[in-house]
């Protein structure tokens, strides 16, 4: 039983470690995506510009200066603020550190080597980040699905003669979560005396979406210059729907390539498991030497990197 449990734990640790390396590498090297996000996000707009957005993370999620400048730390803090606002970044880092320590202790209990212990610790430490990214992706998908209908609803409210704050109140009552929760927070802040522009900036901070930034920027500019806000909201809603339709077409066109890539990635692991089941004496040699463990770990890392490359090739930004 122990001979089977140890390879499973090591395989999971290596997979988590490979995902962590890929995520870190992507955060540091994807400069074009960061430039585009900086141009379209609210961080790149000066706070002294009329109608500008200014986003500042709360004190409880701030980190030391030498860490706060790192792109992946800023991304982690922003996602944590969106998905779990009650959990500070310091607490999240402590949770990840405890998971890493637990993974290392478990590997040490099974008598693994130093390299295996380090891999288990790193893989376990990345597990909270992986779960956070999953929740963030689910939340972003829900926001993108609800945003066009929400903008159409607000445009109809504006045409009916209601004010923008009243429209936010009606949206908080009629729309489903998570958008209804965000608009409720914005309306409550405005009801307690905060300027509506500041409430919009805070809401844009919590919803890290390019399309939502378009909406907030349009509202802030309209409040400075005037104009038909309902028509602007309708145009933004139409643009978002067209982008969503194009993105779905891209997903449909690349479905065959993605499915083929997943099969190619899973095939070696399945074949190794079948061969080990049919001839454990021969393939069990991989688990009886340090060289065998190194070869399995290298194969796992290469498989994860291959999956990452396939995903990058078949994922097109619309």
DOMI-678291 format. One record per atom (N, C-alpha, C): x, y, z. Coordinates in steps of 0.02 Angstrom, whole numbers, plus 50000, padded with zeros to 5 digits. Layout:
BEGIN
XYZ;...
END
This chain:
BEGIN
500424994050000;500005000050000;500435006350000;500965006150041;501415011950044;501765013049978;501925007549943;502265008249879;501825011649827;501175010849832;500725014249786;500555021249809;500515022449875;500335029049900;500885034149888;501495032049897;502055036749888;502095039349816;502045035149764;502045037849695;501465042549681;500885040949710;500315045349698;500435052249729;500685052349791;500825058749823;501365062649786;501865059149763;502405062549728;502165065149661;501735061249626;501465063549562;501035069749572;500625069949624;500225075849638;500665081849654;501185080649694;501635086149711;501995088849650;502225084449606;502565086549546;502095090349500;501475088049495;500985091549453;500845098549480;500745099149545;500635105749575;501245110249566;501835107349573;502445111249564;502505113649492;502345109349445;502375111449375;501875117049360;501265116549388;500775121849379;501025128349410;501355127849468;501615133849500;502165137049458;502605133049431;503145135649388;502855138949326;502355135749296;502045138549236;501695145149251;501335145349307;500995151549327;501485157149340;502025155549376;502535160649390;502875162949327;503045158249282;503365160049219;502905164349176;502265162649174;501795166649135;501705173549164;501705174249230;501625180749261;502225185249248;502815182349241;503415186349232;503565187849159;503325183649113;503525184449043;502975186948998;502355186849019;501805188848975;501755196448977;502245199748948;502275207048951;501735210348909;501575207348852;501075210348808;500395210548842;500215205148875;499575204948909;499565210048966;500125210849002;500145215749056;500085222749029;500395224148971;500345230748941;499625232348922;499295227448890;498595228448871;498155229448932;498265225448984;497865226149044;497995232849078;498625235149076;498775241549106;498445247249069;498405246649002;498085251948963;497335252248974;497035246348982;496305246048988;496065245949060;496515244549107;496305244249177;496325251049208;496095251249270;496045257649305;496695259749337;497185255449341;497815257349373;498205262349333;498105262449266;498515266649223;498245273649216;497685275349251;497385281849245;497555285949306;497785291849297;497975296149351;497355298249390;497435298749456;496865300449497;496665307749491;497115312049467;496945319049461;496625320649394;496525315649351;496195316749287;495445316649297;495065321249266;494345321249275;494045314549252;493625311749296;493295305449279;493755299449282;494345300149312;494825294649311;494665289849367;494955283949360;494885278749410;495525278149448;495485277449512;496075276649553;495955270849601;496365265749594;496265259749634;496845259049682;496685258049746;497175256949797;496955251049839;497395246349848;497215240449887;497155242449961;496685239349997;496625240850068;497245238950106;497305241850166;497905240750205;497995233550226;497425230050236;497485223250261;497745218450209;497765220250144;498015215750094;498695218050068;498975223350096;499625225750072;500185221450099;500735221450061;501315217550078;501915222150084;502485219750109;503085223850108;503245226450038;503595232050037;503705235549974;504065231249922;504555227249944;504935223349896;504515217649866;503985215649901;503535210549874;502945213649837;502725219449859;502145222649828;502265224549755;502895225549736;503055227449668;503045221549620;503015215449645;503025209549602;502355208749568;502345207549502;501705206949466;501265201249493;501565195449509;501145189949531;500865191149601;501215195149643;500935196849708;500355201649700;500415206449654;499865211049642;499255207449614;499375202649568;498825198749541;498495194549595;498895191549638;498625187449692;498215191649740;498465197649757;498095202049803;497435204349773;497445205849709;496845208149676;496315202549672;496525196649656;496055191049652;495785189249720;496215189549770;495995188049838;495485193149861;495585199449843;495105204749861;494435203649827;494435200849768;493805199649732;493445193449756;493815188049767;493495181649783;493365180949858;493845182749899;493785182049972;494005188450006;493585193650006;493795200050035;493905199750110;493625194750144;493715194250216;494395191150235;494755188450187;495405185350200;495955190050176;496385191950221;496935196450202;497475192550166;497905196150131;498435192950094;498935189650141;499065192850198;499515189750246;499245183050271;498595182850285;498285176650308;498315171350253;498205173450191;498235168650136;498935165850128;499435170050134;500135167650129;500285162850186;500025164250246;500135159750302;499795152950289;499205153050259;498865146750243;499275142750192;499525146250141;499945142850092;500575140050124;500875143850170;501475141350204;501315135250247;500745135250281;500555129450321;500435123350277;500125124350219;500035118850172;500695116050148;501165120650133;501835118450112;502175114450167;502115116950228;502425113350285;502105106550294;501445106150288;501115099650296;501325094750241;501385097250179;501615092950125;502315090350137;502755094650161;503435092450176;503465087450233;503045088450284;503035083850341;502775076950320;502265076950276;502005070550252;502525066850211;502875070550168;503405067350129;503965064850173;504135068550225;504645066350272;504425060150311;503775059750326;503525053950363;503585047550322;503545048150256;503615042350213;504345040950196;504805044750224;505515043450213;505765045450145;505485050550115;505705052750048;506345056850054;506665057749996;507275061649994;507145069149997;507685072949997;507635080150004;507275083249944;507445080749884;507135083449824;506375082149824;506185076149842;505475074449844;505115078449897;505425079449954;505115083450007;505015090649983;505515093349948;505445100149923;504885100649872;504835095649828;504295095749778;503615095249811;503555090949861;502915090349896;502735096749932;503225100049962;503095106249998;502875111749949;503225112449893;503035117549844;502355116149813;502235109849797;501585108149768;501015109349817;501105107549879;500585108749929;500495116149942;501035120049940;500975127249950;500605130749894;500635127949834;500285130949778;499545129149777;499335124149814;498645121949813;498145127549830;498255131649882;497785137249894;497745142149836;498305143449803;498305147949745;497905144849688;497965138449679;497585134949626;496835135449639;496635134349701;495925134849718;495675141949710;496095146849729;495905153849721;495805155649648;496255153249606;496185154649534;495555151449505;495385145549528;494775142349505;494155146349524;494125148749585;493555152749607;493525159349571;494115162249558;494135168649523;493895167749451;494115162449418;493885161249349;493135160049346;492865156449395;492135155349397;491765161849407;492025166049451;491695172449464;491725177049403;492305177349370;492365181449311;491905179249255;491825172649248;491375170149197;490655172049212;490465171749276;489785173749294;489665181149282;490165185249297;490105192449285;490025194049211;490425190749170;490405192049098;489735189749068;489445184549096;488795182249071;488235186949091;488295190149148;487765194449174;487825201749150;488425203849132;488535210949119;488125213749061;488055210449003;487655213448950;486925214748970;486615209749003;485925210649025;485885216149077;486385216649120;486375221849171;486415228749140;486825229649089;486885236149057;486235237849019;485935232948987;485285234348955;484755236249006;484765232949062;484285234549115;484395241749140;485025243649151;485175250449174;484985255649120;485095253949057;484905258549003;484155259649002;483765254349012;483035255149014;482815259349074;483155258449130;482995262449189;483145269849177;483705271249144;483875278149129;483375281249080;483155277449031;482665280048983;481985281449017;481845277749070;481215278749106;481235285049149;481805288349154;481845294549192;482135293949261;482375288049282;482655287249348;483385289649349;483625291149409;484315293149417;484775287149415;485425288449410;485905283049407;485935279149473;485895282649529;485905279249594;485295274949603;484715277349580;484105273249584;484175267049539;484495267949481;484615262249438;485055257049471;485565259249509;485985254549545;485575250849598;485125254349632;484715251049682;484265245849650;483975247449593;483545242649559;483945236649534;484555237849510;484975232449487;485165227749545;485285230549604;485455226449662;484875222049683;484265224049667;483675220249686;483465215249633;483605216749570;483345212649515;483865207849486;484495209649489;485015205549457;485225199949503;485485194449474;485765189049516;486465190749539;486705186949587;487395187649610;487875185149556;488495187649552;488825192349598;488725199749581;488435201349523;488355208349505;487895212049553;487355208749575;486885212049620;487225214049685;487675209749710;488035211249772;488485217349763;488825217849706;489275223449695;488885230049689;488335229949652;487935235949646;487605237849711;487435233049752;487165234549819;487685238049862;488305235749859;488835239049897;488935246249873;488925247149807;489015253849780;488445258449801;487835255949799;487255260049818;487275261549893;487455256749934;487495257950006;488025263050023;488595262749989;489115267750000;488875274749982;488505275149926;488245281649905;487705284149953;487305279649980;486785281550027;487085284150093;487675281750110;487995283950172;488425290250163;488405293250103;488735299650093;489325299550047;489535293750024;490115293449979;489895295649909;490335299049875;490195301149806;490105295049762;489645295649715;489505290049670;490115288149629;490525293149611;491135291749573;491615287349612;491665288749677;492105284649719;491835277549727;491165277049731;490875270349735;490985266349672;490955269749614;491105266349551;491825264049548;492285268249572;492985266249572;493095260149617;492775260149675;492845254349719;492555248049687;491985248749654;491675243049621;492115240449564;492435245049527;492885242949474;493485239349502;493685241249562;494245237749595;494045230549612;493445229549635;493225222849654;493075218449594;492865221449538;492715217549477;493265219049427;493755214749423;494325215749380;494165213149310;493775217049273;493565215049206;493655220949159;493935219649100;494045224949051;493375227949029;492875223749016;492235226248995;491905230449050;491985228349111;491705232349165;492075238949173;492725239049160;493095245349161;492835250049108;492645247349049;492355251548997;491715255049023;491305251049057;490675253749084;490815259249135;491255257949182;491395262949234;491705269249205;492175268349159;492485274249128;491975278349089;491525274949053;491005278549016;490555282549062;490375279549119;489935283049166;490295289149196;490925288349214;491295293849244;491395299549195;491535297849132;491625303049082;490955306549068;490415302649066;489765305649053;489555310449109;489735308849170;489565313249226;489975319649225;490535319649189;490955325649182;490745329749121;490575326549067;490445330049004;489715330248985;489305325749013;488605325448993;488505321048932;487875320048912;487725315848854;487195310648872;487015306748822;486505301648830;486835295248856;486785294248921;487105288448952;486765281948931;486115282048922;485755275948903;485995273248836;486135277748788;486385275548723;487085272848729;487495275948772;488175273448783;488155266448813;487715265348861;487665258848892;487435253548842;486975255448799;486745250748747;487315248948700;487715253848681;488285252348636;488795247748670;488925248948734;489395244648769;489125237548775;488475236948789;488165230348793;488215226648727;488095230248672;488145227048606;488865224748592;489345228848610;490045227048600;490235220848640;490005220448703;490165214748745;489855208348716;489245208848691;488915203048661;489295200648599;489515205348558;489885203448498;490555200148517;490895202748566;491515199748588;491395192748617;490855191948655;490695185348683;490525180448627;490165182648577;489985178248521;490615176148483;491065180848473;491695179248438;492115174448479;492135175548545;492525171048588;492245163948586;491585163248585;491285156648581;491435153348514;491455157148461;491645154348396;492365151948397;492805155748428;493505153748433;493565147248473;493195146748528;493215140648569;492975134648528;492455135648488;492195130148446;492705128148393;493045132948363;493535131448311;494135127648339;494335129248400;494935126148429;494775120048472;494145117848473;493955112248517;494325105848497;494385104648431;494715098448409;495445098448429;495785104048421;496495104448440;496595103548514;496165106648555;496225105948627;496095098748649;495585095648619;495425088748638;495995084048619;496275085048560;496845080948539;497445081948585;497565088148606;498115089448652;498015086048719;497395086248745;497275082948809;497385075448804;497185072448748;497285065348739;498035063748736;498405067848700;499125066648695;499475067348762;499235071848804;499535072748869;499365067048916;498735064648913;498525059348959;498755052448937;498905051548872;499065044848847;499695041848880;500255045448886;500845042348918;500715040148990;500355044249029;500225042349098;499785036149102;499275035849059;498835029949059;499205023749038;499625024348986;500005018548963;500505016149016;500805020949052;501275018949105;500905015249161;500305017749178;499915014249229;499705007249208;499505006449145;499324999749120;499924995149119;500494997649096;501104993449094;501324991549164;501254996149211;501444994549280;500974989249309;500334989649290;499854984749315;499984977849285;500194977549221;500314971249188;500984968149207;501484972449218;502154969949234;502464974349289;502234973449351;502494977749405;503224976649421;503494970649407;504194969349422;504654973549379;504474974349316;504894978249270;504814985749281;504194988049279;504074995249285;504134997749357;504134993049404;504234995149474;504954997349488;505404995949441;506104998249450;506155005849452;505675009249421;505685016549423;505615019149494;505265015449537;505135017649605;505655015149654;506165011649631;506655008749675;507345012049671;507395017249631;508035020649625;507925028149618;508435031849636;508385039249630;508335041349557;508685037849514;508655039549442;507945038549415;507615033249437;506935032049414;506465037549437;506535039749500;506125045249524;506255051649485;506875052949470;507045058949432;506755058749362;506765052749330;506475052049264;505725053149265;505385050249316;504665051249322;504485058549335;504885061749378;504745068749392;504855073049329;505385071649292;505515075449231;504965074249180;504725068049175;504185066549129;503545070249149;503395070549214;502805074049237;502845081549222;503425084449235;503515091649222;503445093149147;503745088849106;503695089949033;502975089149009;502605084449039;501905083649020;501495089949038;501615092649096;501255098649117;501445104649073;502085105249057;502295110649013;501995109848943;501955103648920;501625102448855;500895104448856;500555102748911;499845104748918;499785112348919;500255115648953;500235122948956;500345125948887;500805123248848;500935125848781;500335124748735;500015118948741;499415117648701;498865122648718;498795124148783;498285128848804;498435135848777;499085137748778;499265144348753;499145144948678;499275139548642;499185139648569;498445140048551;498035136348587;497325135948569;496895141248603;497195145548644;496825150848678;496975157448643;496465160448615;496535166748579;496145172148617;496475177848628;496165183348663;495745187548615;495115188348631;494655192148589;494605199248616;
END
